[in-house]
Structures are given as C-alpha cells and as structure tokens.
Amino acid sequence: MSHLEWDESLCIGVYAIDKQHMKLVELVDEFLEAVARGRGDDITEEIIARLREYTVRHFHDEESYMEEIHYPARGEHHAAHRELARSVKLFQRDLYKRRDVSVDVLRHFLKKWLISHILDCDMKIGEWVRKEEEKKKIKAGEKEVPTQAEQQAENEALSESPEAEEDES
C-alpha cells in the first residue's frame, strides 16, 4: 500500500486533535507518494524533519488537552508519545549520519506508528470524553429519552405503587 488517506474511522471525536491527525496523515502520505514515484531517498530527510517538527507540536497540544480534561491515562499516553518521538528522532539521526535507513523500513514504521497510535491510544481519549459528557448529562437531568421498554417498566412500577391504588379509589 503506497497511499494513506484520512477517513472517518480515524476520528476520535475531538476536533482539534482530529485536525492535527489529518495533517500527520497528509505528511505520511506525502512521503508514501514520493516513495511510490521512486523519490523516497530524495525526500526522506525533508519529510522526517517536517514530521518530527509537527509531531512535537501535536504531542504538546494533545498532552495539554489531556491535562485540561484530567484524562486518567495521560501518564501512559505521555510515555507512548515519548517513545514515538524517540523513534522518529533515531530515524532522523541515522539519516543525518548517513546510515542506511531503508525507505521500506521507514514507510512501514510511519504507517504503523500513525495508524496504530490513533486507533489505539488516541481513540481512548475520545471514548473517555464521550463517557464523561454522558455522565454530566445524567447529573444535569438531561438523560436521553428512555427506550420504549424503559418507559413501559417505569409505567408498570408506577401502577403497582400504593399511591396509584389510592388514586383509583
């Protein structure tokens, strides 16, 4: 696969983070397209530098957001970011020192890193945010409309209460 494209399955549901993920996908896709056209070696250093620069910004923004919302798994997420940043830095160092970094290895790393990180680590942020929002709705009395079965059970419970029998007399 020499193409990486953003799709809705990568949305975590937090607009600012999703927008940055789109940019990361775009950068990785730019590299993959260059490789497919046989220009991988020419563009590798430039793409890695841009990717590293943008990743630093993205990780900072994402980590600030996790702190702001008091995301409980932020420590583990920070550790994952540090490991990913270290890996990108090692690729970049090897390129600058002219070590042989296979374009195929780099391509595999970038795709795996980006997609698996979004689908695993980042998706959990969105899930947690949605659960917290639902808890707030329930506390505020804004629970969603009950299902028909829930309404029926509530009506049956009310009709069996002693107050309901007094009203009928």
ABEGO torsion letter per residue (X at the ends): XABBBBBAAABAGBAAAAAAAAAAAAAAAAAAAAAAAGAAAAAAAAAAAAAAAAAAAAAAAAAAAAAAAGBAAAAAAAAAAAAAAAAAAAAAAAAAAGBBBBAAAAAAAAAAAAAAAAAAAAAAAAAAAAAAAAAAAAAAGABBBBBAAAAAAAAAAAAABAAAAAAAX
